[in-house]
Amino acid sequence: MINGGGILFDRGTVIGATINSGGTLELFSGATATSIIFGAGAILEIGSGDTLSNTTVNNGLVLEVASSGTDMSAAVGSGGTLFVLSGGIDNGATLSTTGVLNVSAGGTASGTVVAGAAR
């Protein structure tokens, strides 16, 4: 369990972790994560060598796609935020209600579908 201010940094496999508000799970270099529970205000960061597919980002969850990380088909819903940082790639995100997509200089977002979301 990772609570506020805590960071779990992994290059291997994470199974069954709980990331609470203010906690961060960072996955790099091909790391994998399974059965992770995210509380409102938690942060998931992916980087070099990592790809996420069909991730739901809502209820205060923040997803950060860092350099050489790739996110495919994220659903960013109410209260969710998707940051694409420099060198990060997002393909096919769907934004709805109050979902937010923030693309930094050097980040790439393509195929984004916007349905009533902040831009």
N, C-alpha and C positions, 0 to 999 in steps of 0.2 A: 504494500500500500504506500503510495506516494502522496503526501499532503502538501499544503501550501508552501511554496518555496523549495520543495524537494525536486530533484532532477534524477531521472533514471536514464542513463546513456548506455546504449547497447549496440554491439556489432554482431550479436549472435541471435538467440531466440528468446522472446519474452512470452510467457504463457500465464494467463489468468491474473494479471496485475489489475489493481484498481488505482486510477489516477484521479485524485480529488481536486477541488478548486485550488488554483495556484500551482498545482503540480505539473511537471513536464515529462513527457516520454519522448526521447530523441532516438531515432533509428537511423543508422548509417551503415554503409558498406555491406549492403545486402542483408541486413538484419530482418527478422520476421517477427510478427506479433500476432498472437491468437487469443481470442476470448478476453479482450481487454475491456474493462468498464471505465468509462470516463464520466466524471461528475461535471456539473456546470462550472465553467471557468477553468477547466483543465486545458492543457496545451499538448498537441501531438506535432512533433517536427520530424520530417523525413528529409534525408539528404542523399549524398552520393551513393549511387547503386541501388536505391530503393524506389519501388513503385507501389502506389496504393491504387486499388480499383474499387469503384462502387461504394465509397465511404460516405456515410451520413454525418454531416457536420451541423449540429443544431444545439439548442438549449445551452448556449454559452461556451460551447467547445470551440477552440481555435486550432485550425490546421495550418501549419507553416510548411511550405515546400521550399527547401533550401537548394543551394547549388547542386546540380546534377541529379536532383530528386524529381520524380514524375508522379503526378496525380491524374488518374483517368476517371472521368464520369462521376465526380463527387456531387452529392445532393446537398446543397447548402441551404438550410431552412431557417426557421425562426430563431434568432439569437445566435446563429452560427457565423463564423468568420473564417475565410480562406485567404491566407497571405501567400502570394507567389513571390519569393525573394529573388534577388539577382542570381541568374543561372538556373532557377527552378522552372519547371514546365507543368502547366495544367492544360489538359485536353478534355473538352466536353462537359464542363461543370454546368449544373442546373441551379440557378438561384431563384428562390421563391420567398414570399412574404418579406421578412426583414433580414434575409441572408445577405452577407457582404462579401464581395471579392475585391481584394486590394492587390494590385500588381505593381511591384517595385521596379525601378529602372533596371533593365537587364533581365527581368523575368518575362515569361511568355505564357499567355493564355489564349487558347484558340477554341472555336466551336462552342463558346459559352451561350447558354440559353437563359434569358432573363425573363422572369414572369413576376413582375411586381416587386423586384428586389432593389435595394440601394446599389448605386453604381459608383 
